[in-house]
Amino acid sequence: MDVPRQRRSKWLKSLLVAIGVGGVVVAALLMPLPRHSGPTAQRASLWLGTVERGDMPRTVRGSGRLAPRRVRWITAVAPGRVERLLVDVGDTVAENAPLLELSNPDLEVRALEASGQLTDARARLAQLSGVLESGRLEQQSRISELRTAHLDAARRTEANEELRKDGMVPALEYAQAQDVERDLAARVGNERRRMNALDRVGRRQLAAERQRIDDLRKIAAFRARQVTDLTVRSRQPGVVHELNVELGQWVTPGTTLGKVAQTDELEAELELSERVAREIAPGQTAHVDTGSGTLRGKVVHVDPTVVEGAVKVTVAFDEPPPSDLRPDQSVVGTVELEVLQGVVYLPRPQTAREGATARLFRLTSAARAVGVDVAFGRASSRFIEVRSGLAPGDQVILSDNPDWADAQQLSIE
């Protein structure tokens, strides 16, 4: 009786074990297998790019502002106090238009004094000219009298000489006549030399007086110009951009009073990284995005100095910009450095650096991406050359996420 009962008990245990093992296997088969390990990314949040082969334009990008090409700073020429502001910021002015008025009584007094000194000097010149002319006439009259006496003595001597031959004139009288003639001749010569000397002295005096008048004229003109400069004028047509003074303020020569700019000729001033400044040169093509359109131009100036890690580059437009643009308006510009022909490239990720290596995730399917180390070459503001790690046609994730730093693969949902 015991043997059959033991056999039934063993068979029952075996059956239960078999049922348990089968249940585990079935449960294992019914459980979904994990696709792969790694973080999960949402496709909608990913920035994807495709590797291509072809011509890659190398460009650099920077922000900046629009600036007028012709700017004229208005400075004070004469010292004075601001009495009137004749224009406001934003007003359009013509060349030589008055901008503001200064006052300085001292300058006005000095101008009057200089004008008076000039008038006195001119009067002295006229007086000196009269005195010298009168003296010259007197000297000429004296010479004329002596010359007449000398001619008379010469005729008398000649006549006495004929009479002396006939014995009608004593030798003593003839000798005395000769002495008189020689004396008068010497006096005529002396007076002529004296007149020449007086002429030379007179010319020097007149020249000195004229030079003094010329100096006083310059001083008077300068003083008068200082008074005129108390009315500050624009030296070019344009729009008033700044007025840096207030009523009652005292200004000295050289003080900046304002700025007038011609707004019909604008240019772009871009700030580009100093790392690429050595590759930028005048003549390179540039495109400037003003927010309402893109303008084409060329680099005309590269600032030789670096300010806070940036270099200022000036771009002149090929065509006049639209009239709705204004100075100091913010813009974004791109300068074309060169075109790399027949290279492998992709849109530039944020972590990609020229000549460096970075880790990107290449899509192997719609739901999976694996990490690859990519060696980069020359870079542009939008694209970067691929030296190794990727091939044309590969699709990669360009987004950067610190949670993926150590991951070998990603799940994409």
C-alpha positions in Angstrom: 0.0 0.0 0.0 2.9 2.4 0.8 4.7 1.9 -2.6 1.9 3.2 -4.8 1.3 6.3 -2.5 5.1 7.3 -2.7 5.0 7.0 -6.5 2.0 9.2 -6.8 3.7 11.8 -4.5 6.9 11.9 -6.6 4.9 12.2 -9.8 3.0 15.1 -8.3 6.1 17.0 -7.3 7.7 16.6 -10.7 4.5 17.9 -12.3 4.5 21.0 -10.1 8.2 21.7 -10.8 7.6 21.4 -14.5 4.6 23.7 -14.3 6.7 26.3 -12.4 9.6 26.2 -14.8 7.3 26.5 -17.7 5.6 29.5 -16.2 9.0 31.2 -15.7 9.9 30.5 -19.3 6.6 31.8 -20.6 6.8 34.9 -18.4 10.3 35.5 -19.7 9.2 35.1 -23.3 6.3 37.4 -22.8 8.4 40.2 -21.2 9.6 42.9 -23.8 13.3 42.9 -24.4 15.2 46.2 -23.8 16.2 47.7 -27.1 19.6 49.0 -25.8 21.0 50.9 -22.8 21.7 54.6 -22.5 19.8 57.9 -22.0 16.6 58.7 -23.8 16.2 61.9 -26.0 13.0 63.4 -27.4 13.2 63.7 -31.2 11.3 67.0 -31.2 14.0 68.6 -29.0 16.9 67.5 -31.1 18.9 69.5 -33.6 19.9 67.2 -36.4 22.3 67.7 -39.3 23.5 65.8 -42.3 27.1 65.4 -43.3 27.8 66.6 -46.9 30.6 66.7 -49.4 31.0 69.8 -51.5 32.1 73.4 -51.4 32.0 74.9 -47.9 32.0 78.7 -47.6 34.2 79.8 -44.6 32.5 82.8 -42.9 32.8 84.6 -39.6 29.9 86.2 -37.9 29.6 89.1 -35.6 27.2 91.7 -34.3 27.4 95.4 -34.5 25.6 98.6 -35.4 25.0 100.9 -38.3 27.0 104.1 -38.3 27.2 107.2 -40.6 30.2 107.3 -42.9 30.7 111.0 -42.5 30.5 112.3 -39.0 31.6 115.8 -38.0 32.2 116.6 -34.3 31.3 120.2 -33.4 33.9 121.8 -31.1 34.2 125.2 -29.5 36.7 127.5 -31.2 36.3 130.4 -28.8 35.6 130.4 -25.0 32.2 131.5 -24.0 28.9 130.9 -22.1 26.1 129.0 -23.8 23.3 131.5 -24.3 21.0 129.9 -26.9 20.5 126.4 -28.4 19.2 126.9 -31.9 18.6 123.2 -32.8 17.5 120.0 -31.1 18.9 116.5 -31.5 17.4 114.9 -34.6 17.0 118.2 -36.5 18.3 118.2 -40.1 20.7 121.1 -40.7 22.4 122.6 -43.8 26.0 123.4 -44.1 27.0 126.5 -42.1 23.7 126.4 -40.3 23.9 128.0 -36.8 23.6 125.4 -34.0 24.1 127.5 -30.8 25.2 130.9 -29.6 27.9 131.7 -27.0 28.6 135.0 -25.3 32.0 136.5 -24.2 32.2 140.3 -23.6 36.0 140.1 -23.2 36.4 138.8 -26.7 34.2 141.6 -28.1 36.3 144.2 -26.2 39.5 142.7 -27.5 38.1 142.7 -31.1 37.3 146.5 -30.7 40.8 147.2 -29.3 42.5 145.3 -32.2 40.4 147.2 -34.7 41.4 150.5 -33.1 45.1 149.6 -33.1 44.8 148.7 -36.8 43.2 152.1 -37.6 45.9 154.0 -35.7 48.7 152.1 -37.5 47.1 152.9 -40.8 47.0 156.6 -39.8 50.7 156.5 -38.8 51.6 154.9 -42.1 49.8 157.7 -44.0 51.5 160.3 -41.9 54.9 158.7 -42.4 54.4 158.5 -46.1 53.6 162.2 -46.2 56.6 163.2 -44.2 58.9 161.1 -46.3 57.4 162.4 -49.5 57.8 166.0 -48.3 61.4 165.4 -47.3 62.1 163.8 -50.7 60.6 166.8 -52.5 62.7 169.2 -50.5 65.8 167.3 -51.2 65.0 167.2 -54.9 64.5 171.0 -54.9 67.9 171.4 -53.2 69.6 169.2 -55.7 67.9 171.1 -58.5 69.2 174.4 -57.2 72.7 173.2 -56.8 72.6 171.6 -60.2 71.6 174.9 -61.7 74.3 176.7 -59.9 76.8 174.1 -61.0 75.8 174.4 -64.7 76.1 178.2 -64.4 79.6 177.9 -62.9 80.6 175.4 -65.6 79.5 177.8 -68.3 81.4 180.7 -66.6 84.5 178.6 -66.3 84.3 177.7 -69.9 83.9 181.3 -70.9 86.8 182.4 -68.7 89.0 179.8 -70.2 88.6 181.5 -73.7 89.1 184.9 -72.2 92.2 183.7 -70.3 93.8 182.6 -73.5 93.4 186.2 -74.8 94.7 187.5 -71.5 91.5 189.2 -70.6 90.9 187.2 -67.4 93.6 186.9 -64.8 94.8 183.4 -63.8 93.6 183.8 -60.3 90.0 184.6 -61.3 90.0 181.6 -63.7 91.2 179.3 -60.9 88.6 180.6 -58.5 85.9 179.9 -61.1 87.2 176.3 -61.5 87.1 175.9 -57.7 83.5 177.1 -57.6 82.5 174.7 -60.3 84.2 171.7 -58.6 82.6 172.6 -55.3 79.1 172.8 -56.8 79.6 169.5 -58.6 80.7 167.8 -55.3 77.7 169.3 -53.5 75.3 168.0 -56.2 76.8 164.5 -55.8 76.6 164.6 -52.0 73.0 165.8 -52.1 72.1 163.0 -54.5 73.7 160.4 -52.3 71.9 161.9 -49.3 68.6 161.6 -51.2 69.3 158.0 -52.0 70.1 157.3 -48.4 66.9 159.1 -47.3 65.0 156.9 -49.8 66.4 153.7 -48.4 65.6 154.7 -44.8 62.2 155.8 -45.9 61.5 152.5 -47.6 62.6 150.6 -44.6 60.4 152.7 -42.4 57.4 152.2 -44.7 58.1 148.5 -44.9 58.2 148.2 -41.1 55.0 150.1 -40.7 53.3 148.0 -43.4 54.5 144.8 -41.6 53.1 146.1 -38.4 49.8 146.9 -40.1 49.7 143.4 -41.6 50.3 141.9 -38.1 47.6 144.1 -36.6 45.3 143.2 -39.4 45.8 139.5 -38.7 45.2 140.1 -35.0 42.1 142.1 -35.7 40.9 139.4 -38.1 41.5 136.7 -35.4 39.7 138.7 -32.8 36.8 139.3 -35.1 36.7 135.6 -36.0 36.6 134.8 -32.4 33.5 136.9 -32.0 32.0 135.4 -35.1 32.8 131.9 -33.8 30.6 132.6 -30.8 27.9 131.5 -33.1 28.7 127.8 -33.5 27.8 126.5 -37.0 27.6 123.1 -38.7 30.5 122.4 -41.0 28.5 119.9 -43.1 24.8 119.1 -43.9 23.3 116.3 -41.9 21.3 115.4 -38.8 22.2 116.6 -35.3 23.1 113.5 -33.3 24.4 115.0 -30.1 24.3 118.3 -28.2 26.5 118.0 -25.2 26.0 121.4 -23.6 23.4 123.2 -21.5 22.3 126.8 -21.2 24.6 128.8 -19.0 27.5 126.3 -19.4 31.0 127.8 -19.9 33.0 126.1 -22.6 36.6 126.4 -23.5 38.3 126.0 -27.0 38.3 122.4 -28.0 35.2 121.4 -25.9 33.0 118.9 -27.8 29.6 120.6 -28.2 27.8 118.0 -30.4 27.9 115.8 -33.5 26.4 116.2 -37.0 26.2 113.1 -39.2 25.1 112.5 -42.8 22.6 109.7 -42.5 22.2 109.1 -46.2 25.5 107.2 -46.2 25.6 104.4 -43.6 28.1 101.6 -43.0 28.2 98.7 -40.6 30.6 98.4 -37.8 30.9 94.8 -36.7 32.8 93.3 -33.8 34.5 90.0 -34.7 36.5 87.7 -32.5 40.2 88.4 -32.4 41.0 84.8 -33.3 39.8 85.3 -36.8 40.9 88.9 -37.2 44.2 87.9 -38.9 42.2 86.4 -41.8 40.0 89.5 -42.4 41.2 92.0 -45.0 39.8 94.9 -46.9 37.9 93.9 -50.0 36.3 90.7 -48.6 32.6 90.3 -49.3 30.2 90.7 -46.3 26.5 90.4 -45.8 24.7 92.5 -43.1 21.3 91.5 -41.7 19.5 94.6 -40.6 16.3 92.8 -39.4 14.3 94.0 -42.4 16.6 92.7 -45.1 20.2 91.7 -45.9 22.7 94.2 -47.5 25.7 93.2 -49.5 29.0 95.1 -49.0 32.7 94.9 -48.7 35.2 95.2 -45.8 36.8 98.6 -46.0 38.7 98.8 -42.7 40.0 96.5 -40.0 40.8 98.1 -36.7 44.4 97.3 -35.7 43.5 97.2 -32.0 41.7 94.6 -29.9 39.1 95.7 -27.4 37.8 93.1 -24.9 38.7 90.3 -27.2 37.0 91.7 -30.3 38.2 93.6 -33.4 36.1 96.3 -35.1 35.5 95.7 -38.8 33.9 98.4 -41.0 31.7 97.3 -44.0 30.7 99.7 -46.8 27.5 98.7 -48.7 27.5 98.2 -52.5 24.3 100.1 -52.8 22.6 102.9 -50.7 20.8 101.3 -47.8 17.0 101.8 -47.4 15.9 105.2 -46.0 14.2 103.5 -43.0 17.5 102.5 -41.5 19.0 104.6 -38.8 22.4 105.1 -37.2 23.2 102.9 -34.1 20.6 100.3 -35.3 21.8 96.8 -34.3 22.8 94.5 -37.1 24.4 91.1 -37.6 27.1 90.6 -40.2 28.9 87.8 -41.9 32.2 88.1 -43.7 33.2 85.6 -46.3 36.8 84.4 -45.8 37.2 81.7 -48.5 35.4 78.7 -50.1 36.8 75.3 -49.3 36.2 73.1 -52.4 35.4 69.3 -52.2 35.4 68.9 -48.5 33.3 66.9 -46.0 31.4 69.2 -43.7 28.3 69.5 -41.5 26.4 72.3 -39.7 28.6 73.5 -36.9 27.6 72.2 -33.5 28.0 74.4 -30.5 30.8 72.2 -29.0 32.8 72.0 -32.3 36.1 73.9 -32.4 38.5 74.3 -35.3 41.2 71.7 -35.3 39.8 69.9 -32.3 38.0 66.6 -31.6 34.5 66.3 -30.1 32.0 63.5 -29.5 28.8 63.5 -31.6 25.9 61.0 -31.8 25.3 59.4 -35.2 21.9 58.1 -35.9 21.9 54.4 -36.8 18.1 54.2 -37.0 15.1 56.3 -36.2 15.3 55.2 -32.6 19.0 54.8 -31.9 22.2 56.9 -32.0 25.7 55.9 -31.2 28.5 58.1 -30.0 31.5 58.7 -32.4 34.6 60.8 -32.0 34.8 63.4 -34.8 38.0 65.2 -35.8 37.2 68.7 -37.1 39.2 70.9 -39.5 38.7 74.4 -40.6 35.6 76.1 -39.3 33.0 78.7 -40.4 30.3 80.5 -38.5 27.7 78.0 -39.9 29.7 75.0 -41.0 32.8 73.0 -40.0 35.0 70.6 -41.9 35.0 66.9 -40.9 38.4 65.3 -41.1 37.4 61.9 -39.7 34.7 60.0 -37.8 31.8 60.7 -40.2 31.0 60.1 -43.8 28.8 62.0 -46.3 25.2 61.2 -45.7 25.5 60.5 -42.0 22.9 62.1 -39.9 24.1 63.4 -36.5 22.7 65.0 -33.4 24.1 68.6 -33.2 22.4 69.4 -29.9 24.5 69.4 -26.7 23.3 67.9 -23.5 25.7 67.4 -20.5 23.7 64.2 -19.5 25.1 62.5 -22.6 28.7 63.1 -21.8 29.5 59.6 -20.8 26.9 57.8 -22.9 27.8 55.4 -25.7 24.4 55.5 -27.3 21.0 57.2 -27.1 17.5 56.1 -27.3 15.3 58.4 -29.4 11.5 58.6 -28.8 
